[in-house]
């Protein structure tokens, strides 16, 4: 019978996010310990406990009493973004039916995998991948070339992205390396991996003395847990002697970056020892961690049960791929390790980009909520201010940055930034934004934060322009861009998305060329900065009609103008109608693009969306997608000298330049996930965001007043 339920006697385990998904069951149940012997648990359940803690005794006893399976849980080796004590939810756990990986006093499932012993595997949901692996007749799964290739790729990605069990630690340099460096790793008192790794508190002093004796000319670096220095926990190492040869490191430092700066590692049972092996470092063990005894470490204790010699790829495959379990934080479903590596690497990438003291000026109350999420980093401080004087009163340090929306900094901010040499970063909506309008107070699914200029201002360079001009664009990212293009076109997504699915009906005669002219908000900065002669929708329509007198011209006003949320544009009048064949107000832009042969625009993003559909685009201003050989342009830029392929433009614009945020989890995400979420929301949405006709002018004024306070 398939087990449908997992039971635990720990309320803390019961509250673990996504526990049922990790265990592969429909639900989890919490059993009150004092009542556990009075009621028999259900036959379709098994019992779980956490590690080797004392509070698991009741759960183990109850499992034995009722002849039920008992599984031990522990944090995985790529656990989460932040610390568990700070409520960062786990992205991986290990599940063991025999013991647990850090207990060398008895077999564990990972030890058996490494010994190629797959006997007596329990028929339980968490072990489906192991059952599959063990079905390879008369072979060792750890000899499978595909698995080892996966392991090698994962190791390389973990190292290059500096990933570890926790991933919110900054990179700190140890300074110039003048001699051989040996890293000695302390651990906190009470760590169960010490006791069950057949070590004691004395093992740490023995380890330190061995490092000193065996490397008399080396720099000995002792990594102390930060909680020990802070007085919150007790460590083991006595560093009062030979202080002239010992350097203490108590900072919260990224483990991979630390290991990259040393030559050799001494450990008792710390996971850093395994990460050092991934880096090719020599590792000496004074306890018996899970990675000792397989021929990769210098072991000071015997491990007779560990019979095979394994490579680092085999050891990694056993522990990180076959033994550990992973959950996609966005879908709450099981996933492979590669997905978690990508997720954690993405968080660290944007954490690095957001470093410093960020002074966000001129952001309304409503914007501040999501702006803070997009600027999130454990290595920064975010301060919302309203004036240059507030920044000055704070006495900004060298890491100060000023964040403004678009080009809204005033002369005082510009003068302050110049005087104190503070960079100005410009924030704007991304190109796949939301369901509904931003002016309707809809939070964006993507933003850009440009540290050079801003993409809609062609008068100066921007990060996007630099990417498009200089990025080498790998084959992998171009393939990803093509997949994105096809997905966006198939889903009918745009920057703003509305629930109506009304097809475009027109009166063009067969063979007549259909031209789409997207309207814009005429006081928009992209027109002010990116247009040089034609700066109004009416002038654009006149120019298009003059160029193509026999074409069927469709004009679609900007949704912000139709909604009344912004005033920077001509409402539909006789002159507008006289210079086009049809005005469209309630048909999605994707339907218009599908039907059009050409798109004529000043600087509208619709031009880029037309390129995604491989339509001919004529620009009358200088939008970010012009000047690269993909459009017919009225104006040119001397800086844009590269001829791009379409997928290169897509890769730079939709993958490398913006940042995407999962609004529910507040974690950074990918454009692919954002497209999936937007499409799902669009399919469920029944609300039409275009302003209904019954809204009065007075209501409009009140709405603008409220948005002026909140939105800015």
Beta strands, then each sheet from edge to edge (+ up, - down):
strand 1: 5-8
strand 2: 27-30
strand 3: 45-50
strand 4: 70-75
strand 5: 92-96
strand 6: 181-185
strand 7: 219-223
strand 8: 246-249
strand 9: 264-267
strand 10: 282-285
strand 11: 298-299
strand 12: 324-327
strand 13: 334-335
strand 14: 356-361
strand 15: 380-385
strand 16: 400-405
strand 17: 423-429
strand 18: 434-435
strand 19: 446-450
strand 20: 496-497
strand 21: 514-518
strand 22: 552-556
strand 23: 582-584
strand 24: 598-601
strand 25: 616-619
strand 26: 632-633
strand 27: 659-661
strand 28: 668-669
sheet 1: 2+ 1+ 3+ 4+ 5- 12+ 13-
sheet 2: 8+ 7+ 6+ 9+ 10+ 11+
sheet 3: 15+ 14+ 16+ 17+ 19- 27+ 28-
sheet 4: 18+ 20+
sheet 5: 23+ 22+ 21+ 24+ 25+ 26+
end
